[in-house]
């Protein structure tokens, strides 16, 4: 993975719903370009989150275009999510790499319009699968220059000057009382200031986590992932290690901090997507130019993020 100079303000990423969609981008706001819910701590982490969506959303496109239960709306929403992921990745890439994203962003916008108008067909699904392989190969975090930190984003506006202090308003004159000379009028006493309002009680925590259980299930996942990788490389039955991986991640999800669960769910879905497209790690995806090494690389992406973000001992 290559790093660039500080070049981006982006109060970054994640906070996904059950469908693990990319959060919206805000461009040109007071902080420059940013994602809407601010959980990623580094540009690399934000980039990896967006990159992890590529496979899932391609799977959603193909699933929604199947003849049984076809949903053009769902397929178009998934294509739009791919566009949003690519735009996020482009913002996080160094200046020299950003133009590489433009042809793909334009391609997926065109496909979204075609699907929305029901103009897709022919070799569309094969073209989509081939394009997914290109994206995952060309824009892997190891093949893109990623900005080193969240600095100014594409000319973020300068800090505005502080607002001038409000001009004090003079107190109203005390009206004269009929029949009493002005110099004898006594101003009414000011009421005593009200006591300051009590500070609101702090909101309760959004839930609790079990650190001891999380540590146990993290270690179970860590060993199971290595077992799954070894079984796949040796072309052995991968059903048991995959079930161990999936089960350990579900338990880790239940016992980790509530604010981190949405991100972990992305990688639970990510494993499930790989499992589905390889038919239980028994074959390579049909119609796609994907090698065994590509599958191993995809597994490594998930493991790298989980080991960095969800190790209770760090």
N, C-alpha and C positions, 0 to 999 in steps of 0.2 A: 504494500500500500504506500502510495506516494503522498507527501504532504506539500502544500503550497504555502504562500505567505498569508498572513491574516488578511481576509478579504471579504468577510460576510457578517452581517448582523442578522441573526436568525435565532429567536428564542424558541428552541427547537422542540422536539417531536414527541409524539406518541400519546396515546390515550385513546385506544381504539374501542369500538363497540364489539358486540359479539361477532359481527361480520368482519372485524379487523380491517376497517377502511382507513385510508390515509386521512388525517385531519386536514382542514382547509388551510391554504396559504393566504396570508395577508400581505399584499404588496403595496409599498408606498405609504405605510402608516408612519406614526411618529418614531418608530424604531427601525425603519427600513423594511426589509422583507423578513417575515417571520411565520412560523407555524402557530396554530391557534391555541395550543394547550401546553407548550413549554415543559416537557419532561426530559428531553435528551440533554446530557451534560456536555457533550462534545460534538463537533461536526461529524466525526467518524461514526459515532453512535447513531446520530440522526440519519446519516447516509445508509448505514446498515439496515435501519428500520425500514426505510423506503425500498431499498434493494430487496429485502425479504418479502415485500408485497408482490413482486413481479410474478413469481410462479403462482401464488395463490389466486391472483386476479386473472391470469390466463386460464387457469383451471375453471374459474367461475364463468368466463366467457364461453368456453367450450361446453360446459355443463348446461348453460342456459340456451344454447343453440341446438341441443339435442331435440330430435323430432318429438319425443314424448316429454310433455311438460315444458315446451319451448317458451321462453320469455325474452322477447327482444329488449324489453325495458331492463331486465336484469343483466343481459349481455352488454348493453350500452353502458350501464352504470359501472360494470367491471372495466370496460375499456376506458371510461373517464377516470377511474381510479388509477389505471396504469399511466395515463397522461399526467395525473397529479403527482404520482410517485416519480416520474421522470423529471418533472419540473422541480421537485424538491431536490433530487440528485444533482440536477444542473446547477441550482443555486449553491449547493455545497461543494461543487467541483471547482478546481482552480480555473482562472481565466482562460488558460490555453486549452482546457478540456471542455469548456462549456459548449462551444459550437458543435461538438460531436453529438450532442443530444438533440439538436434541432430537427434533423431529418426524421428521427424516430417519433418525436412529439407530433410533428406534422402528419406522419403516417397513421398514428393511432387516433388522432383527431378525425382524419378522413374516414378511418374504419368505423369510428363511433357514429359519424353522420350516416354512413352507408347502412349500418345495422339499424339505426333509428328509423330509416326510410325503407327498411326491408329490401335493400339492394345487394345484400351479400349473397354469396353462393359460389359455385364452381370450386376453385381451389382455395377458398378463403381460409378454411380451418388449417390446411397444410401451410399456407403462408403465415398464419398466426403462430403456429408451432415453430416454424423456422425463425420467425422474428423473435420469439421468446428466447430461443437458444442464442441468437445474436446479442440480445440485451444482457443475458446472464454472463456471456463470455466477454463482451467488450466493456461492460460497466461494472464488473466485479470490483469490490473495494480495493483489490490488489492491483487493478489495472487503471485506476483513475487517480489523478492528483486531487487530493481533498484538502480544503483549507485547514490551517492549523488551529484556528480558534474563531470565536464569534466576534469578529471585528466589524467595521462599518460595512453595510450591505449595499453595494452598487450605488454609492453616493447617497447614503441615508441623510436626510435633512439635518442641518446643523441645529444645535440646541437653541430653542427660542429664548429670547430675552425674558427675564422675569416680569410679570405684570406689575405696573406701577402701583404703589401703595394707594389705597383708597383715601380720598380727601375726607377728613373728618367733617361730619355734619354738625353744625352748631345746634345746641339745645334750643328748643323753642322758647320764646319769651313768655314769662308768666303773665297771663292777662290781668289787666287792672280790675279791681273789684269796684263796682259802682259805689260812689260816695266815700271811698277811702283814698287819700292821696297816694300817688304811685310810690313815694318814698316810704310809705308806711305798710305797703303790702308785704306780707310774709310768704315766701315761697313754701308750698307744701313739702313736707319731708319726703325724701326719696324712699321708696319701699326697700326693705332689706333685700339684698340679692338672694335669689333662690339657691339653695345648696346644689352643688354640681350633681348631675345625674350619676347614679351608680353605674360603673362599667358593666357591660353585659357579661354574663357568665361565659367562659370559653365554651365553644362548641365541643360536643363529645367527639372523641376520636372516631374515624370512620370504620373502625373494626380493629380487631387484634390479630396478631400473628403468633405462631408458635415457633420460636427460634430453634428449639431443640428438635422438633419434628422436621422443620425445614432443612436443618443440617443433615438429618438422617436421610431424607428423601433426595436431597441434592447429591449426596454420596452414592445413593443407589442409582440415580440417573447417570452419574459420571461413569460408574463401572459398566452400566448397561449400554451406554453409548459406545464405549470401546469394544464391548462384546459384539454389538450390532455391526460396527465397522469391520471388525475382524471376520465375522461370519460372512458379510457381503463380499469382502475381498477374496475370501477362500471359496466363495460360491457354495456356502453351506446354508442349511435351513435357517432363515433369519426370523421366523415367526416368534419364537420365544424371546430373543433379545429385544425385538421391536415392542412386544407387549410389555416387557419390563421397562423399556424407555418410556412408553406412553403412560403406563401406570404410575411410575415414579414422578413424571412431570405433572400429572393430575394432582397427586398428593402434595408436591412442592407448591403448585398453584394455590391449593387450599390453605396452605400454612405460611405462605409468604405475605409480606406487607400488602394491604389492600391496594395501595396506590401503584404497585408494581405488577399487579396481576394481569392487567390488560396487555402489557408488553409480553409477558410470558405466554399468554394465550396465542400470540402471533406465532411463536415458535412451536407450540403444540400443534397448531394448524399446519405449520411448515413441514414438520415430520409427517403428519398425516397425508399431506399432498404428495410428498416423495413416495410414501408407502403405496398410495393409490396408483400413481402413474407407473410404478415399477411392478405393480401387481404383487405386492408383498415382497419386494426386493428379489424377484425371481427373473425379471426380464428388463430390457431397456424399453423406453417408451416407443410405441409404434409410430412410424411416420416422422420421427424427430431425429435430427443428427446429434444425438446425445450419447456420449460414451460412458463407460463405467467410471472413468476418472471424473466426469462432470457430476455424477451422482455423489461420489465421495467428496468432491469439493462442496456440494450443497450441504451435505451433512456437517462438514467442517465449519461452514458459515454459522449454522445453528449452534454448534458446540462452542465456538469461540465467543459468541455473544452471551450464551447462558453461563459459561464459566466466568466471564468478566462481570456480569450483572447480578447473578443470583447465587453466588457462593457466599453462604452466611458467615464464613470465616474471614471475608475481606472487609 
